[in-house]
Amino acid sequence: MSKQKIIKVLVCKPGLDGHDRGAKVIARALRDAGMEVIYTGLHQTPDDIVNTIIQEDPDAVMLSFLSGAHNTLCPVIMEKLKDQGIDDVLMGVGGIIPEEDKITLEKLGYKGFQGPGTELKEVVEFVRNNLKR
């Protein structure tokens, strides 16, 4: 009988947004679903996030934006990952993401877009069903 690998997820709050209740709720739901979760805290820069991805080697990264900085920070994060040769990590985005911005973020390689009101089981299933490795 083989042991199933535990999914490792980083939950990150990029930028200057100081509201992290939703990110903490997501982190707890993923943990309660049996995943290893690392919450990186508030005010993470793209470099902070990429360095944590390099150090922790997660299966998924869930970014949470409420400040509107997603159009500025998401491209930078993805470019830095590309520069490091990292393309096998599921990159999800949650928070307040306008519909018109989702298309641009999808083209960059982001998925998910769980906003306020998303059921926690939906977030858990999103991670389980969209891993790249």
N, C-alpha and C positions, 0 to 999 in steps of 0.2 A: 504494500500500500504506500503510494507516494504522498509526501507531504505537500499540500498546496502552498504556493508562494503567497506571502502576505503582500498586498498592494501597499506601496509607500506613496503618500501624497503630501506635497507641500501646499499650504494655504498661505497666500501672500497678499499684503495690502500695499501696493505700489503707490508712490507719490505722497502728497501731503494730506490726503484724506484722513481725518482723525476718528472716523466712525467705523468700528469693527465688530459690532454685535453680530451682524449677518455672517461675517467670516468665521467668527467663533462658533456660531450655531452649525455652520457647514462642517467645520473641523470636528465638532463633537459627533455629528451624525455619521461622518465617515469613520471615525474611531469606533463608534458604537456598532458599525457594520463590520468591524473586524479589520479595518485598515490601520496601518501605521501612519499617523498624521503628525506633521511638524508644522506648527503655526509660527511664522517668522516675525510676527508683530507688525506694528504700524511703521509707516514712513520708509518703506523699502525702496531703494534706488534700483534701476535696472542692473547695475553691477552687483549689488547685494543679492538680488534674486538669482542672477546667473551663477555667481560664486556659490550660493547655497545649492543650486542644482548640481554643480560640479562636485561639491563635497558630499552631498547626501544621495545622489543618484536615484531620484524618485521616478516612479512610473508615471505620475501625473502631477501637474501644477495647476492649482486653481487660483486665479487672480481675482481680486474683488475691488471693483471701482464704484465709487459713489460721487466722485469729484468731477467727472468729465475728462480726466486725464488719459483715458484709454487710447485716444487717437494719437497722443504724443508718446506715451510710454510703451504701448504694445509693440509698435514697429521696432523700437530700440531694443527691447528685450529679445524679440525674435532674431534681429540682426546679430546681436551678441551671441545668441545660441548657435546660429549658423556659423559664425566665426570660430566657435569652439568645436564645430563638427557634431553638435548635438541636435538630432532630428528624430529621436525615438521616444520622446516624452510627450504625453498628451498634455496639451496646453488649453485649459478651459478658462473662460471669463464669465464672471458673474457681477451682479450689481445693477446699476442703472446704465444700460447700453441702448441708445436709440436704434430703432430698426434699421435706419439707413447706414449706421456705422457697422452693423453686423456683417454686411457683405464685404466691406474692406477688411475687417478682422479675419473673416473666413479665408480670404485670399492670402493672408499672411500665414495661415495655418492654425488659427484659433478655432475652438469649437465650444459648444455648450450654451453659453449665454443664459444662465439661470439668473433670473431677476427676482425681485420681491414677490412673494406668494408661491414660488416654486416649492413643490412638495419635497421634503427631504429624501424620500425614497427615490424620487426622480433623479436627484443629484447623485445618489449612491449608484443607481443603475447606469447613469451616464458615465461615471468613471469606470465601472466594471465592463461596460460594453464598448468602450472606445479606446482602450489601451493600445499602444502601438507595439508593445513587446509582450 
